[in-house]
């Protein structure tokens, strides 16, 4: 069993998840990562994290699958014997952006299972394990949901994504209330326009909007920005704040006249 704190990061090998993994590895965490790619594909990234001093394990898994979620937690226990921080980061964009007057149910169901149902029930299982660990040690334990400004900003050509992130926002509050008695902190980090593979297809659009004054901080956000924020929360550096939402959106959601 490791003596270092252990974080499980879903979708932890690319985009925002990779930025989180890099920061936590540098800040003293051992890591359990999961994603949909093969271990051969992610091995160079895993090696780069180990060079930062972390012990890292990877399991190819789909958070929308109950069996995969169970296997993921079993693998974490086998590798490390403990779990201190869960980062619910894995998510998908709609396979096809479609006006809500035309969107189909199959796409909606797939996205909701991945972005909302999977994280919700992974949190349930991880929280049960964390509660059992409380009798063994009183270290800081936290669950961090990576949401999106799409929880509050409407995009009618990806209603399924907006609904999934609004659901994550409420799930974070629900878990914060339910787990308070066990001393497990729950937070939501709500990124805005972040430069990742997921947003590469709309780069030209947002380059223009940023230039026209969409943001108070006139730049794209980065996975490193999100990683730094998640690490602060994971390490318990902001006490007395469970249930909080941390906006990382360059001022996008600040109301202005």
N, C-alpha and C positions, 0 to 999 in steps of 0.2 A: 504493500500500500504506500503510495506516495505521501510525502509530508507537505508537498506544495498544493496549493488550491487548484482545483480542477474545474475547467469550464467546458461545457458541451455547446458547440456552435453548429446549428443547422445551416446548410448552405454555406459552409465556412471556407470554401476553397476558391471563390471567385467573387468579384465585385465587392459589395459592402461587407460580406462575410469574410473575405480575405483580409480586408482592412482591419476588421475586428480581431481576427486571429493573429495578425502580425503584431498588433499592439499588446494583446494579452500575453502573447509569447514573450515579448520584450519586458513585460511588467511582472513576470514571475509565475505565470499560470502554466500548468500542463493542460493539454488540449485533446479533446475528443471531437473530431470533425466528421461531418457527413455531407453527402451530396449525391448527385445522380451519375457522376462520371466514374470511370474505373480507377482503381488505385494506381495503375500505370500512368494514367493521364495526369494525376495530381501529385505523383511522387516528387517531382522537382520542387513543387511548392512546399510539400511536407518537409523536405530536407532543408529548405530555407528557414522554416520555422524552428527546426531543431538547432540550427546554427545560432539562433537567438537564445538558446539555453533551455528550451521546452522539450519535454517528452510529448510526442504527438502520435495519436492513433487515428485511423480513418476507417470508416465503414460506408460502403455504398448503400444508400438507403433512401427511400421515398417517404417523407413525413406523412403523406396522405394514407399510407398503409399501416394498419394496426400492427401487423406482424413485424414490419420493419421498425416501427417505433419500439416495440418490445425488444427486438434484437439489438437495437442501438443502446438502450439502457443496460442490457445484459453485457454488451461488449465494454461499456464504460466501467461497469463494476468489476469485470474480469481484469481489465487493464490497470485500473487505478484504485478500486476499492472505495471510491467516494465520488460525490458530485456536489460542488459548491455553487456553481453558477450555470444557469441555463440561458442561452441566448437564442431566442426564437427568431431566426433571420430568414430561413428558407422561404422562398416565395416565387411566384411566376407572374409574368404579364400575360394578358390574353393572347392566345395564339393568333387571333385575328381581331383587330380593333373594329368594332361594329357599333353603329348607332343603336341605342337601347330600343328603338322601334323595330330593329331588325335582328338583334342578337339572339343566339340559339341557346337552348337549355343545356346541351351537352358541354359546351364551353363553360357556361356558368358553373355547372356541377364540378367539373374538373378543377377550376380555379378555386372555388370555395373549399373543396376538400384539401387542397394544397396550402392555401394561404390562411385558412381559418380553422377548419375542423382538425387538421393535423396538429398545428401548434397548440390548440386548446387541449387536446387530449394528451399530447406529450407533456404539457405543463401539469396536467392532473397526475400522471404517473411519476414525473420527476419530483413534484411536490411531496407526494407520499413517501418517496425515498428520502428526501431532505428532512422530513418530519421524523422519520425513524433515526436519522443520523443525529438529531438534536440531543439525544440522550448520551451520545458519545463525545461530542464537542460543541462548543458554542461559537464557532467561527462565523464570520459574516457569510450569509447565503442570500442569493438574489436570483430573481427571474427577470429577464430583460426582453421585452418585445420590440422588435424593429418594425415600426409601423410605417406610415407615410402621410404626407400632407393630403393625400387623396382621401383620407378619412374625413376631411372637412372641405376640400376644394373639389368642385364637381368637374368631371370629364364625361360628357354624355356618350362618348364613343368607347368607353371602357367602364361601364357601370358596375360590372362584376368585380373589377379590381377595387373600385371605390368602396363598394359594400363590404368586401373582405377586409379592407383596412379599417373601416368604421367598426366592424366586428372585433378586430384585434384591439382597438382602443377601448371598447367596453370590456372585453375579456381581461385586459390588463387591470382595469379598475376592480372587476369582480375578484380576481385572484389577489389583489392587494388587500381587499377587505377580508377575504377568507383566510389568508395566510398570516395576517397580522399577529394573531395570538401565538404563532410559532416563531415569531421573530424573523420571518423570511420577507425580505423587501421585494417589491415588484414595481417595475418601471416600464414606461414606454418611451423609446427614442423615436422621434418622428422626423425623418429626413425629408428634404425637399428635392431639388433638382441635383442629382448626384451623377457624376460621370462614371458609368459602368456599361457593360455589354447591353444591359436591358434598355438603357436610354440612348444608345448609339444611333438607333434608327431615327430619332427625333432631334439629333444634335443641331442641325441647321435651324430648325424651328426655335429651339430654346436659345441658341446663340443670338438670334434676332431679338427675341423677347427680352433677354438680359440686357442687350445693348439699348433697348428702348426703355429700360427702367423698371423691369418687373421686380427686381430684387433691391433690397437696401445695400447688400454687399454684392457688388456686380461681378460675380464669378460663379462658375459651377462649383458645387460641393464635391468633395472627394471621399472615397472610402476611408482614407486616413482621418478625415474630420470625424466621421462616425466612430471609428475605432477608438480615438482618444476619449470621446464622450462615454462610450460603453465601458471602457476600462475604469474611468473614474467611478462609475456606478458599481461596477463589479467589485472594486476594491473597498467599497463602503466609504468613499471619501466625501460623500454628500449625505450626512446623517439626517434623520428626522424628515424624510422626504418620500417615503413609500407612497405609491399611487400617483406619483408625479409624471408629467409628460414633458420631455425635453425636446423643444423644437430645434432642429438643425436645418434651417431652410433659408438662411441668408436674409431673413426678414420678409419672405414671400407672404406669410399669412398675417402680417401686421396690417390692421385696417387703416386705410389712408383715404383722404378726401382730395 
